[in-house]
């Protein structure tokens, strides 16, 4: 099985943080056509301006699973469907199995108090982690925010939240996909987990490819969407 992973396309018809993001979906269609994945996974932030029609070329080309981030139309993500009618959204606490792979997601980001649809409190995230911990082996975990690690930093400030370190320790996924921080994409090893922190926006334009065969992952490899 060929798996393609992205995060934070941040589509917008207007410049986002001074960068033209209007062609990110076209770039995604291009790499889906070139890589021909069986499964596309996303850590969210497609952009508040994304529409249902923008996802149709994706779901027609491969099976698609995603969470939502803090720059998403939450209702839209919940409405997305694969061609077999199954939801594309990895609903919090509901582990999904695709072709033998157990996949789980935690949407949104942590806020001290819950203010917007994408915000979660630490307690809410911990409850989701606890629910997943009772469901057996997990191959892939997807969150929008990143765990804390010295290499996941900007201007000497370590990014992320320790709650997601707890998620890794308790759930022990083989692969962990995240985004949100818009630093150059990287692969980080955490004990038994391989973490992929991706930025697929125009700023870094990166994605990852992973192969899964006979119960084992090969890769991952980070690639450029365009030069």
Rosetta blueprint (number, residue, H / E / L):
1 X L
2 X E
3 X E
4 X E
5 X E
6 X E
7 X L
8 X L
9 X L
10 X L
11 X L
12 X L
13 X L
14 X L
15 X L
16 X E
17 X L
18 X L
19 X E
20 X L
21 X L
22 X L
23 X L
24 X H
25 X H
26 X H
27 X H
28 X H
29 X H
30 X H
31 X H
32 X H
33 X H
34 X H
35 X H
36 X L
37 X L
38 X L
39 X E
40 X E
41 X E
42 X E
43 X L
44 X L
45 X L
46 X L
47 X L
48 X L
49 X L
50 X L
51 X L
52 X H
53 X H
54 X H
55 X H
56 X H
57 X H
58 X H
59 X H
60 X H
61 X H
62 X L
63 X E
64 X E
65 X E
66 X E
67 X L
68 X L
69 X L
70 X L
71 X L
72 X L
73 X L
74 X H
75 X H
76 X H
77 X H
78 X H
79 X H
80 X L
81 X E
82 X L
83 X L
84 X L
85 X L
86 X L
87 X E
88 X L
89 X E
90 X L
91 X L
92 X L
93 X L
94 X L
95 X L
96 X E
97 X E
98 X E
99 X L
100 X L
101 X E
102 X E
103 X E
104 X E
105 X E
106 X E
107 X L
108 X L
109 X E
110 X E
111 X L
112 X L
113 X L
114 X L
115 X L
116 X L
117 X L
118 X L
119 X E
120 X E
121 X L
122 X H
123 X H
124 X H
125 X H
126 X H
127 X H
128 X H
129 X H
130 X H
131 X H
132 X H
133 X H
134 X L
135 X L
136 X L
137 X L
138 X L
139 X L
140 X E
141 X E
142 X E
143 X E
144 X L
145 X L
146 X L
147 X L
148 X L
149 X L
150 X L
151 X L
152 X L
153 X E
154 X E
155 X L
156 X L
157 X E
158 X E
159 X L
160 X L
161 X L
162 X H
163 X H
164 X H
165 X H
166 X H
167 X H
168 X H
169 X H
170 X H
171 X H
172 X L
173 X L
174 X L
175 X E
176 X E
177 X E
178 X E
179 X L
180 X L
181 X L
182 X L
183 X L
184 X L
185 X L
186 X E
187 X E
188 X E
189 X E
190 X E
191 X L
192 X L
193 X E
194 X E
195 X E
196 X E
197 X E
198 X L
199 X L
200 X L
201 X L
202 X L
203 X L
204 X L
205 X L
206 X E
207 X E
208 X E
209 X E
210 X E
211 X E
212 X E
213 X E
214 X L
215 X L
216 X E
217 X E
218 X E
219 X E
220 X E
221 X E
222 X E
223 X E
224 X E
225 X L
226 X L
227 X L
